[in-house]
Amino acid sequence: MAGGRSVALTAGLLLAAAQLLQLAGSFAIFLRAADNITVTIKPGSSVPPLKYCKICTRQICKSELRITAGVKEDFTFQCATPEKYLVMEIQKNIDCMSGLCPFGDVHLQPSALPRLNRTYIWDVKANKKVGLELKFSTPWLRQIGPTDTCPDLITYSISSCIDTTRVSIGTFCRNGSVSRVKVQGGVVMALQLPWNSDLPTSGFNIANRSSIKRLCIIESTFKEETSATLMSANYPLGFPEDELMTWQFVVPSNLRASVIFRNYSLSNCERKEERVEYYLSGLYSSPEVLKLSDKQPANIPGNFNLSLQGCDHDDQNPGILSLLFQIVVQHPQNEENVTYLIDLSKERDISITIQPKSPHSGHPLPFEPECLICKDPRTCERNVTLTSGTMYRIFFLCYDLEHLRITAEKTIACWDLRYCQKKIYDLTVPRAISQLPVRLDKFIWKLLAPEEINVEIISPSLKLQQHIQEQRCNKSYSYDIVSTTKGKELNLGRFCPGGSIEKIQMRDNITISLKTFGRGFLNDSLNQDLKMSFVPYIKEECIFTVTPDPKAQVYLQTPNWLEGLPPYVSVSWNITVPSKQVARLAFLKERMDITCEIGRAYVNIKEQKPKAEETVRREDELLPEPLHMYHHFWVNISNCKPVTKKQLSLQFWVTFVSQKTDLTVIIAVVVGVAGALSIIGIIICCTRKKKKESQNPGVGIYNANINTQMPGRQGLFKKRRQDNDSHVYAVIDDAMVYGDLLKESNGSVNPEVDVYRPFDGPVGDTPPTPPPISFKRATKISNSEELPFCPERDSEPYTFAHHKPEETRSNGDTSVNSTGDVGMSLLESKEQEALVEQLMPKE
C-alpha cells in the first residue's frame, strides 16, 4: 500500500511539472559567432525577493541564464508568467576601430525571443576622431527627463564615453522632432521594449561621419506648429567639463521659432566662460554669443543652430552646468509690426505684469502656441514686468491674445498729513493699460499711511454697491477692499459700481483690488470715478456714507462677513433719507447670535436731528423691529469679545416710501393748533388780571397726586420726576413758564434725570459709537434691568410742545401709528412753525 502511494505521488508531481512546462512553453536560442551577440535572462530589478521564476535547461534550473555567441540553448520557465519576474538583455558589440563598421539599418536580433521585457544594446566602439550618426525613421524621437516614462514604454537611451566616463546624451520616446543624433567617437544605443511589444524594427540606422569636433549634435526637424523640450548632456547631473554640444533646428520658411530657457544652472569656471552661441541664417555672419542669463532670441525665421559651451571647472568647487530649454515653432505673429506705446514716465510706484493666464482645466491640447511679449525684436519673454518712470514700446508674438492677462499694482502713501490731506487721488486704470489689446485681470492699489492718518474712498457719481446674497454684483468689474489695522485684516467685502455707498472711511493701510469679468470692462473703464484722499484719524474702524436713490433698496452687511466682525471693532453707516421720503430700516434676523465674554455688543440707531432719541440693543436683546426714519440717521454696530470663536455678523436693509398727507390729519392739526393758541391766550389774560388784583407774590401750588405722564408710558424710568423735588418752585414767574414758549413754539426742556447717553457730539458729524465707558457701565447692569433712556417731550409737565412722531424706546416698543406719524412729522416741519408764528397773538 505504501509503495503504491509513493508511485502515485511521484506520478502526480511529474504530471504537474509537465503541465507547468507545457504552460510556460519551451524556447531555443541560437547565436551565431559572427553576430557577436550576448543574451542574458535574469530577474527584474523590481521583483520581490520571495517571488521569482527560475530558468530550466537540461533538468538544471537557475535564476539567471547567459547565452554567448556561437551557442545554442534550449530552456523553459518554471512559472506560468515569466514576464512578471524576468527581463532579457540583448547586447551586440560593434568594433569600428580595427575594421569597417557595419553601417546601415539596425535589426532586432535574434528573432523568436520569449516575450519578456527586453533591452537591446548596441555598443559601437570607434576612434575619437570618428563621428557616428544615428538617423531615426519617422515619427522621430522626443526627449524626456531621465526619470520620465514613455506612454508606450518604448524608450531609446543614447550615451557616449569620454575616456572611461559614460555620458548620457539623452533619453527619448517615439513621436517627436529629433531626427538625428551625431556623436563623436563611440556610442552606446539602448532600446527598451515591453514584453507585449511587437515593434518589428529598431527604427534607426548608423552611418559614418567625419569628425564633428564636439561631444554631440542633436538635430530637430519641424514640419508644423509644435514645441519641443531639449536638455544638455548628462542633465541634470552636469554637463561635462570644457565640452561643446550643438542643436540643429530645421524650420520651414513659413514658420518662426523662439527659444525659451526653462531651467539652467552654472558651474564655477576657472578658465573660459560658459555661454550659448546662435548661428542664425541670413541675419548674422558670425555667431551671436549670449550668457545663459540673457534673453534668448524669438521669432527666428529659417534654420539655425544653438551651441552650449562649457568651461574649465574649479577643482575645489566645480559646480554643475545644466540647461533645459524649449523650442517653440509657430506661424509668424505680428507680421503687421504693430507696436504699442506704454508711457509710464510720469507714473509713480506702479508695476504692470503681462503674462499667460492660468492654464485651463481639462485635457491639454497637443500643442498650444506660446504667447511672447517683446520689448524689442531680440528680447521676447513669456512674462514681462513694466515699471514706472519708463516709456516702453512692446509687441506681441501671439496667435490669440486671449491667452494673456495683465496684472498691475500701484502704491499710494502718505506719511505726513500736511503734505497730502488736500490731495485727491484717482483710483482708475491708466490709459496706458486700457488701450492694450490684452485683458486686464486685476489692478491693485495699496494705500499706506500711519495709524493717525486714515483713508477716505469716494465714488461721487457711480457710487458703490455691496455684493451680498440678496444683492449680487453683475457688472464687468468689482472692488475687493481690505483694511489692515495693527496687523489684523478687516475685509470690508466686494463692491461694484451702481449702488448707494458714496463714501467709505477706513483706518490705516488699505488694499483695493479691481477684478474684471469679461470683455465689458474696456468700455466701462472710461466712466470710472473712484477716488481717495487721506483724512485725519477716525474712532471707528470703518464708516460708510450711504446716499440712496428714493427708489433704491439698499442691502448692507458688516465687514468680515464670513469670519465675523473682529472683537471690539466698531462700524458705522451714515444713511441719507431722500427728500419727502420715509426710510424703513429692518434687520434680516432677530438676534446678534453671540454671547459676550468681555464688554458688550451694541446696535445703535439714531436720527440726525436735535434731541433725537436713540435705539440701542445689546447682544442679549432682540434686535429692533422695522423702524421708520424721517431724517438722515446713523446705524452703528460694535462688537465685544465673544465667549466662542463665533463673531458678530449682521445684515440689514433700507427701503423708502413717499410721505403721504391725509386731509383728516391736516384738519386735526389745524384744529389742534387753534385750540392750543386759544388756551395760551386765555392763560395770559388771566395771569395779567391776577397780577393787577393782587400785589402779593404768586405761590405755585402743585398737586402730587396728579399723574403727569402720558398713558401707557409708566415704568420707563427707575427715577421719575414726581419722586423728587426737581418740579417744585417757590414762585412761578410768567417769563419762566411762557418765555421760551413765546420765543420758540416747539421748544421743550429736557428733565435732568440719569439717562443712558452712549455718545455725544454734533448731530450728523459723529456716528453713535459707544465710548469705552459705555461698555464698562453696561457690564454692571443685570440682564433684568432696563437701560434708562431720555423721556419724551410729552412727559415733561412744565413744557408745552407739539406732538411728534413716536420714537423708539429701549423696551422694544417700536410700533408706528401711520396717521399719528404723518401728523406729527408735519408739525415738526418748517411750514407748521411758520404757521404757528403767524397765529400767535402779539402783545
Secondary structure, DSSP 8 states (H G I E B T S, - for coil): -HHHHHHHHHHHHHHHHHHHHHHH-EEEEE--GGGTEEEEEEE-TT--TT----EEETTEEES-EEE-TT-EEEEEESSS-GGGTEEEEEEEEEE-SSS----EE----SSS--SSEEEEEEEEE--TT-EEEEEE-TT-EEEE-TT---TTS-EEEEEEEETTEEEEEEEEEESSSEEEEEEES-EEEEEEE-TT----S-SEEEEEE---SSSEEEEEE-SSSEEEEEE-TTTTT---TT-EEEEEEE--TT-EEEEEEEEEEEE-EEES--EEEEEETTT-SS-EEE-TTS----SEES-EEEEEE--EE-SSS-EEEEEEEEEEEE----TT---EEEE-TT--SEEEEEEE----SSS--S-----EEEEETTEEES-EEEETT-EEEEEEE-S-GGGEEEEEEEEEE-S-HHHHTT--EE-S--HHHHTSSSEEEEEEEEEE--TTEEEEEE-SSS-EEE-BTTB---SSEEEEEEEEETTEEEEEEEEEESSSEEEEEEESEEEEEEEE-SSTHHHHGGG---EEEEEE--SSSEEEEE---TT--EEEE-SSTTT-B-TT-EEEEEE---TTEEEEEEESSSS----EEES--EEEEEESSTT--EEEEETTS-----EEESS-EEEEEE--EESSS--B--EEEEEEEE----HHHHHHHHHHHHHHHHHHHHHHHHHHHHHHH--S-------TTS--S-TT-TTS-SS-GGGSSTT--S---HHHHHHHHHH-TT--------------S-TTTS-----HHHHHHHHTS-TTS-------GGG-TT-----------TTS-----HHHHHHHHHHHSHHHHHHHHHHS---
